[in-house]
């Protein structure tokens, strides 16, 4: 009996010290300066290509860090770019992949209904830093999601180099 009490006390003490390290976590996040640069670079690339778009950058929790609407971009592009960014960070993959998945496997269609902020259209990309997702960018307004992707990719390549 005495051995059981000593063993239990030892295990409790050992587990407490291990669990103490799990009370806080460190998160690498995108700076607001980088978020604004990304949004500006994406909108600038699309403007150069002749498209009036909006771009939104979200943090790892899906909260907006930066949002920019170019001249004459349609009003709905603000929401679509935000939803694309939210979807990319939430699902941890490009929104074009999710659009393709649902098209090819209708059984996966209920994924769309998990959250009102999800939008399975091309134009949302996760942003990685040193192999870790730190946010996402969404672009909306070009005449085709594949063109939104080009602008988002250009922004990431330019800013996150």
LINJO-V584023 format. One record per residue. N is the residue number from 1. PHI is phi as a letter, one per 20 degrees, with the letter a starting at -180 (none if undefined). D_CENTER is the distance of its C-alpha to the mean C-alpha in whole Angstrom. Layout:
N;PHI;D_CENTER / N;PHI;D_CENTER
This chain:
1;none;55 / 2;f;54 / 3;f;52 / 4;f;50 / 5;f;49 / 6;f;49 / 7;f;46 / 8;f;44 / 9;f;44 / 10;f;43 / 11;f;40 / 12;f;39 / 13;f;40 / 14;f;38 / 15;f;35 / 16;f;35 / 17;f;34 / 18;f;31 / 19;f;30 / 20;g;30 / 21;f;27 / 22;e;25 / 23;e;25 / 24;c;22 / 25;c;19 / 26;d;18 / 27;c;14 / 28;e;13 / 29;c;11 / 30;f;11 / 31;f;14 / 32;f;15 / 33;f;17 / 34;f;14 / 35;f;12 / 36;f;15 / 37;f;16 / 38;f;13 / 39;f;13 / 40;f;17 / 41;f;17 / 42;f;15 / 43;f;17 / 44;f;20 / 45;f;20 / 46;f;20 / 47;f;23 / 48;g;25 / 49;e;24 / 50;n;26 / 51;d;23 / 52;e;22 / 53;c;18 / 54;d;16 / 55;c;13 / 56;c;10 / 57;d;8 / 58;d;6 / 59;e;7 / 60;f;6 / 61;e;8 / 62;n;6 / 63;e;9 / 64;f;10 / 65;d;11 / 66;b;13 / 67;b;14 / 68;b;16 / 69;d;19 / 70;f;21 / 71;g;25 / 72;m;26 / 73;f;22 / 74;f;23 / 75;g;22 / 76;f;19 / 77;f;17 / 78;f;16 / 79;f;15 / 80;f;14 / 81;f;11 / 82;f;10 / 83;f;10 / 84;f;8 / 85;f;5 / 86;g;5 / 87;f;6 / 88;f;4 / 89;f;2 / 90;f;6 / 91;e;8 / 92;l;7 / 93;a;8 / 94;f;9 / 95;f;10 / 96;f;13 / 97;f;14 / 98;f;13 / 99;g;15 / 100;f;18 / 101;g;18 / 102;f;19 / 103;f;21 / 104;e;23 / 105;c;23 / 106;g;24 / 107;f;24 / 108;e;20 / 109;g;20 / 110;f;20 / 111;g;16 / 112;f;16 / 113;e;18 / 114;f;16 / 115;b;14 / 116;f;15 / 117;e;12 / 118;f;11 / 119;b;12 / 120;e;13 / 121;c;14 / 122;f;13 / 123;p;11 / 124;d;8 / 125;c;6 / 126;f;5 / 127;d;7 / 128;d;9 / 129;c;12 / 130;l;15 / 131;m;14 / 132;c;11 / 133;f;7 / 134;d;7 / 135;r;4 / 136;b;3 / 137;c;6 / 138;c;8 / 139;c;12 / 140;b;15 / 141;p;18 / 142;f;20 / 143;f;22 / 144;p;20 / 145;g;16 / 146;f;18 / 147;f;18 / 148;f;15 / 149;f;14 / 150;g;16 / 151;f;16 / 152;f;12 / 153;f;13 / 154;f;16 / 155;f;14 / 156;f;12 / 157;f;16 / 158;f;18 / 159;e;16 / 160;e;14 / 161;f;18
